[in-house]
Amino acid sequence: MTEIIAFLLLIAAVTIHAAWRGGAPERCAAVAMLLAAIATSLTDLKAPLPFRTVQWQLVWIDTALFAVLFFIALTANRFWPLWIAAIQCLALGAHASRAFATDILPLAYWFILGKLAYPMLLLLVIGTERHHRRSRRGTVDPQATTDAGWQGSSSLDATAPRQ
């Protein structure tokens, strides 16, 4: 139980960091990941012998999170959302593998689902910091980071000032 509380505190800190220093894609991804973590912690995984079968509650939570992250990856002018969506897709692959191959060890299924969030959080922190540094240098289009939409010009655009 303490690991769950520690992880929720970690993801809350990352969400606060993204809200403070990030643009709209960073904030949206952080909130989606926080909501998914809260929803996951509220699921009933206390059943005898969890992870011996597909955890359908987690499948639906992971699918919803993937949909949000995939949408961010398609619309944001950043590269990190592609990586986070790909890692989330691995979680969906773990669910599918467990559904089709019942001889997968429950420990392996649990480990894959439980540990994929950490690299996702690291990528979100890195993406937030890179956005913050670009915005401090003035190479971020203010229209690209508003809450209304984030499809503005990229910081790699030829018209953006270089420093």
N, C-alpha and C positions, 0 to 999 in steps of 0.2 A: 504494500500500500504506500510505503514511503517513496518508492520509485515513481509511482503515478503522480504523487503530489510534487515531487522534485521535477518531473517532466512538465507538469502543468505550469509550475513556476518558471521553468526555463522558456517555454513557449510564450508565456505571458510577457516575459522580459523581452523576447525577440519581437513580439507584437508591439510593445511600447516603443522599442527602438525603431521599428519600421514606421510607426505612426509619427514619430518625432522627426526622423531624418529622411524618410523615403517619400517617393512619389505615389501616385495612385496605384500602379501595379504592385508595389511593395506592400502598401497598406491592405489592399484587397487580398493578396495572397496570404499575408500574415493573419488577417481576420478569419479567412477560410480555414487555414491550418489550425488556428486556435479553436474554432467551432468544431472541427472534426475531432480534435483531441478531447474536447469536453464530451462530445457525443460518444466517443469510444470509451471514455472512462465511466460513462453512465450505463454501458451495456452490461449484461449479466454474463460475465465470463467466470463466475464462481461455480458454474456447473461442474459436476464430477467429470474429470478427464477432458478439460477443454482442449481445443485444437486437434482433436482426433477426427473431427469432421469439419466441413467448411463452416466458418463462422459467418452466417448470412447477414447478421446485423453489421458486421464489419465490412462485408462486401458492399452493402448499400452506402455506408458512410464513405468508404474509399472511392466508390464510383462517383458519388456527388463531388467529393474533393477533386478527383481527376477532371471532372467536367469543368469545374471552376478554373483549375490551373491550366487546363488546355485552352480555355477561352482567353485567359490572360496571355498565354504563350502566343496565341494567334494574333492578338490585337496590340500587345505592348511593343514598344520600340527598343526592347532590351533582349539580351541573349539568355540570361539566367532562367527565365520562366520555362524555356524549352527543357532545360536540365531537370528542373523540379517536376515538371509534368512527366518526363521520362521516368524518373525515379518512382513517382506515384503509379505509373503504368506497370512497373515491376511488382508493386503490391497487388495490383489486379491480376497479374500473371501468377503470383503465388496462390491467390485464391483459386484461379482456374486450374493450376497444377494439382492442388489439393482435391479439387472436385473430380478430376479425371484419373488421378493416380492415388488411390487410397493407401498405398504402401509408403508414402512419404512420412517420415518421422514427424510426430507432432511438435517436437522441439525445433526442428528445422523450420516448420511452418510458422511457429510462434516467433522464432528469432528473426526471420525475414520481415514479418509484419511489424515487429516491435522495434527494429533497429533502423529501418529505412528513413524514419523521420529525422534522425540526427544529421545526415548529410543534407537533407532538404532544408533544415534550419540553418546550417552553415552557409549554404548557397544563398539563402534569403538575407542573411547578415552581410555577406560579401556584396550582393547586389544592392542592398540598401546603402552600404558605405560607398560603393562606386557611384551611385546616383548622387549622394550627398557631396562627394568630391567634385563631380562634374558641375553640380549646381553652384558650388562655391566658386569654381573657376569661371562660371558664366557660359559654359558650353552646352547647357540644357535649354531647350526651347520651353519657355514657361507654359505655352499651350499644350505641350506634350505631357505635362504632369498634372494637369487639372483633374478634378474628380469627374468632369463631364466626359472626358475621353482622353486616351493617351496615345493616339495614333499620330502625333505631331512628328516633326523631323527628328531624326536620330542625332545623337551627339557625334556620330561619324559622318554626318552630312557634310558635303563639300562647302556649304555656306556657313557652317558653324565656325566660330573663331577658334584658332589653335593656340595653345600655350605650352 
